[in-house]
Amino acid sequence: MSDKKTINIGIGFVTGRVLFQNLLKTYINSWLEHGLIENKKVRIHVLVSYDLRYKNTNTDDFKKVPQELKDLVDSIHFYGVNEVNREIDQLVEADNMINTEDCHLLFGEGFAKKRNIITYFAIKLKMDKLLFIDDDEYPLATYQNDNDKLLWMGQSILSTHLKFNDDADITHGLHCGYISPIPYLEFNDILTENDFKLFIEALSNDIITWDKMKQIIINQKGVTYADETILNNSTAYEVSETNGMKFISGANLCFNLKNYQKFPPFYNPPGARGEDTFMSTALTDLKVVKVPCYAFHDGFSMYKRILNGVLPVALLPIENTSNEILMRFVNATIGWIRYKPLLVYIIDNANFEATMHTIEENLKITIPKLCVYFKTEDFHKILVEFEKYRKNVKKHFNDFEKTKTTWTRLLKNCM
């Protein structure tokens, strides 16, 4: 981090969970613990894009921050539907190059558009950096020692990004905990390991691969542990491009806004995820650096007590023991398959039809087996959604391209 000037950093939260207040308290205390609150050369500004519909919350769940916490940061900004619509009206009124339809390509509901809201306001507020933190990720790393004892280590996520971000366009950290929505599986004659491999390969990208999923789901029973070597080593490295992509994730992710006009927007097809994946396809000209800090991902909301200082002595395997766990898995697979056609269309257009045919065949083979194994018909939705998004892939591609050009025009004309 440069010591020549004050750094204004935006901390971006996209949230809809009622635990947000506890999460914010945890991170502010983390910044306090690591000396960032008292550091006069670091000014911390919290930017929150919230969704009241996700968990049936109300504005107080997000905005009613205790004064003693407000006093520890330089500013807190909240962006709900009303705030965003007011900004859209002002943009349209001020610039005839931007219309309401353009704005709704960029801003609105869903993770991609809410991340764009945060990015836009961070730029407008003249932030030097923007660090995204997810509302189910905590500033901790967990690992096992040689005796398989669970050990925890606090992570100074913000300090680590500030250390390396000046020399990069994007810095991107690591994740441990429950990073996969797939429950632990014991294969049998109904669903064999090869069956599940075919299914994962139908959904996969360079991040979601069978080898990685097998290690997490089978060998580690759904838990990803931090690498102790990384925890004890402060080395960062530049991310190389693979298959036209420089992979990032949507959180533990920091933008150096010095050259903000170079940044693409977030995008995903309607109802899909993958906003970080699609940004990854547009980072060729940006320097992306992987940095040595972890966030603990509480993907099943099993360890919310961590936010109150209670550290588990063991991490339980995620087993298919409730409808909530099963539906999280089903919904995740639907989210993955909704973006798979567009991803293939972007990175391997020449083989698009052949790849789609292979995916369709693998899904037809494996989905009936998943339905029997999990005793639900919900997996049939995956094939329905695949056909719909495969059919609309050109429209989604055009929307993606238009989103990028609109974002570029917005940043050029309105900032």
Number of C-alpha atoms within 10 A of each C-alpha: 15 13 8 7 10 13 18 19 25 30 22 27 23 25 22 20 20 18 16 22 18 17 22 19 18 18 19 20 16 21 21 15 12 17 14 20 19 14 12 11 15 19 19 23 20 22 24 24 24 25 23 17 11 12 11 10 15 14 12 10 16 22 16 10 16 10 8 9 12 15 10 15 18 14 13 16 15 16 20 17 15 9 11 19 17 10 15 20 13 11 19 16 13 12 12 9 14 19 14 13 11 19 22 14 17 24 22 18 17 19 24 26 23 26 26 20 24 26 26 20 18 25 19 12 13 15 21 20 26 26 27 23 23 18 22 19 22 27 23 23 24 25 18 15 10 6 6 9 11 16 16 15 14 16 20 20 27 23 16 20 29 20 15 23 24 18 15 17 23 27 30 29 21 22 23 22 24 25 17 20 20 22 22 19 19 12 14 9 8 12 20 14 15 11 18 20 17 19 21 21 17 23 23 17 15 12 12 14 15 21 11 11 19 19 14 21 22 17 11 14 21 26 23 21 21 24 16 14 9 15 17 9 10 12 11 18 12 15 18 14 14 11 10 15 19 22 21 26 18 20 21 24 24 30 25 22 22 14 11 17 15 14 22 20 25 27 28 26 25 14 12 22 22 23 22 21 23 26 23 21 20 17 21 13 9 15 16 26 24 21 25 24 27 30 26 23 25 18 16 17 12 12 16 17 12 16 18 12 9 10 17 14 10 11 18 11 15 20 15 16 9 8 9 11 16 19 16 16 18 20 17 17 21 24 22 21 26 29 27 24 29 25 20 18 20 15 14 14 14 11 11 17 15 11 17 19 11 14 22 15 13 20 25 15 14 21 22 16 19 21 16 13 15 13 10 14 12 16 24 17 14 21 18 13 16 24 16 13 22 20 12 14 22 14 13 21 18 11 16 20 13 15 21 21 14 19 24 17 15 20 16 10 14 12 11
